Amino acid sequence: MTRNALLESLVAACLVTGAVAGASYAAPPNLLALATARNRMVDEEIVGAGVKNPRVIEAMRKTPRHEFVSVAQRPYAYFDMALPIGNAQTISPPFVVAYMTEQLDPQPTDKVLEIGTGSGYQTAILAELANEVVSIERHAGLLDEARLRLADLGYHNVTLIHGDGTLGWPEKAAYDRIMVTAAAAQCPPALFAQLAERGILVIPTGSADYQTLQAIHKVNGQPRIIDLSQCRFVPLVGAQGWPE
């Protein structure tokens, strides 16, 4: 199926308009069409692009990305592209989510801190892979929506917090893994301090326009930094990040 044909089928699967029904409303999604699109996305855009971790691949197959975007954006949910979620924030492209998760390598017994809940999609992927996820979001409206969405989808190992993600959440430290889904000039010291020994922190760092995704390992209390790829994320705003 071509990209245009797939888009047309997903539009039909996701929306019913007034031209069809006499009034404009969102219909129940065609779950089979969406599942087919999700599997195609995983095969072509994630496995095909080099992600190999079988647990990450399975989590990407299982998690319904269309539930984490607006009804208007659902036809695009299973293309490898960022989508707007409000408050000048975006949901990351699926490959970026899978790649960052693979580099983070969360284990079934891990406690994970996520900075930047957004729509909750990355949170859900982490919740599939780890024992516990603590996620911080500075936009209260996005957090409220994510809380309802994650609860409706049955994720009960997630704690959502409204606050300054650059300061982390010391009440539940130390964390085996920390994922930051916004870009900082450098890793906030508070986050590295809350990372457990032998833990991994994944974060994009650099300027507002040009960043490098890094995996920071804590070894004998010191950072061992591995540069992964070039990237571009929204800025990490807070006391140890970019100003408002």
WOFEN-V459280 format. One record per pair of residues at least 12 apart in sequence whose ideal C-beta (glycine too) atoms are under 8 Angstrom apart, sorted by the first residue. I is the first residue (numbers start at 1). J is the second residue. Records with the same first field share a line. If there is no record, write none. Layout:
BEGIN
I: J + J
END
This chain:
BEGIN
1: 40
3: 79
6: 37 + 40
7: 75 + 76 + 79
9: 33 + 37
10: 33 + 34 + 37 + 74 + 75 + 76 + 77 + 78
11: 75
12: 30 + 33
13: 29 + 30 + 33 + 34 + 75
14: 26 + 27 + 29 + 30 + 34 + 66 + 71 + 74 + 75
15: 27 + 71 + 74 + 75
26: 71
29: 66 + 74
34: 64 + 66 + 77 + 78
37: 77 + 78
38: 60 + 61 + 64 + 65 + 78
39: 61
40: 78
41: 60 + 78 + 79 + 80 + 94
42: 57 + 60 + 61 + 94
45: 79 + 80 + 94 + 95
46: 60 + 94 + 95 + 98
49: 95 + 99
51: 95 + 98 + 99 + 102
52: 102
53: 101 + 102 + 105
55: 129
56: 98 + 101 + 102 + 125 + 129
57: 98
58: 128
59: 101 + 125 + 128 + 129
60: 94 + 97 + 98 + 125
62: 128
63: 121 + 124 + 125 + 128
64: 153
65: 77 + 78 + 91 + 94 + 121
66: 78
67: 149 + 153
68: 85 + 91 + 119 + 120 + 121 + 124 + 149
69: 83 + 85 + 91 + 119
70: 85
78: 94
80: 93 + 94 + 95
81: 93
85: 118 + 119 + 142
86: 139 + 141 + 142
87: 139 + 141 + 142
88: 234
89: 118 + 139 + 142 + 234
90: 118 + 234
91: 118 + 119 + 121
92: 121 + 122 + 181 + 233
96: 231
97: 121 + 122 + 125
98: 125
99: 228 + 229
100: 122 + 179 + 181 + 202 + 213
101: 122 + 125 + 126 + 129 + 179
103: 200 + 202 + 213 + 215 + 228
104: 126 + 177 + 179 + 200 + 202 + 215
105: 177 + 200
106: 126 + 129 + 130 + 176 + 177
107: 129 + 130 + 176
108: 129 + 130 + 131
109: 131 + 176
110: 129 + 130 + 131 + 132 + 176 + 177
111: 130 + 131 + 132 + 133 + 134 + 172 + 175 + 176 + 177
112: 126 + 130 + 132 + 133 + 134 + 175 + 176 + 177 + 178 + 179
113: 133 + 134 + 135 + 136 + 168 + 169 + 172 + 173 + 175 + 177 + 178 + 179 + 191 + 194
114: 126 + 133 + 134 + 135 + 136 + 178 + 179 + 180 + 181
115: 135 + 136 + 165 + 166 + 168 + 178 + 179 + 180 + 181 + 182 + 191 + 236
116: 135 + 136 + 137 + 165 + 180 + 181 + 182 + 236
117: 135 + 136 + 137 + 142 + 143 + 146 + 160
118: 137 + 142 + 146 + 181
119: 142 + 145 + 146 + 149
120: 135 + 145 + 146 + 147 + 149 + 150
122: 179 + 181
123: 135 + 146 + 150 + 155 + 158 + 160
124: 150 + 153 + 155
126: 179
127: 150 + 155 + 157 + 158
130: 157 + 176 + 177
131: 157
132: 157 + 158 + 159
133: 157 + 158 + 159
134: 158 + 159 + 161 + 169 + 172 + 175
135: 158 + 159 + 160 + 161
136: 160 + 161 + 162 + 163 + 164 + 165 + 168 + 169
137: 160 + 161 + 162 + 165
138: 162 + 163 + 164 + 165 + 237 + 238
140: 162
143: 160 + 161 + 162
146: 160
147: 160
159: 172
164: 238 + 239
165: 180 + 182 + 236 + 238 + 241
166: 184 + 188 + 190 + 191 + 236 + 237 + 238 + 239 + 240 + 241
167: 188 + 190 + 238 + 239 + 240
168: 188 + 190 + 191 + 193 + 194
169: 194
170: 190 + 194
173: 193 + 194
174: 194 + 195 + 196 + 197 + 199
175: 194 + 195 + 196 + 199
176: 196 + 199 + 200
177: 199 + 200 + 201 + 202
178: 191 + 194 + 195 + 199 + 200 + 201 + 202 + 203
179: 201 + 202 + 203
180: 201 + 202 + 203 + 204 + 236
181: 233
182: 204 + 233 + 234 + 235 + 236 + 237 + 241
183: 203 + 204 + 205 + 206 + 208 + 211 + 231 + 232 + 233 + 234 + 235 + 236
184: 203 + 204 + 205 + 235 + 236 + 240 + 241 + 242
185: 205 + 206 + 207 + 241 + 242
186: 205
187: 201 + 203 + 205 + 214 + 216 + 223
188: 236 + 238 + 240 + 241
189: 240
190: 240
191: 203 + 240
192: 216 + 218 + 223
195: 216 + 218
196: 218
197: 218 + 219 + 220 + 221
198: 217 + 218 + 219
199: 217 + 218
200: 215 + 216 + 217 + 218
201: 215 + 216 + 217 + 218
202: 214 + 215 + 216 + 228
203: 216
204: 231 + 232 + 233
208: 235 + 242
209: 232
210: 230 + 232
211: 230 + 231 + 232 + 233
212: 227 + 228 + 229 + 230 + 231
213: 227 + 228 + 229 + 230 + 231
214: 226 + 227 + 228
215: 228
END
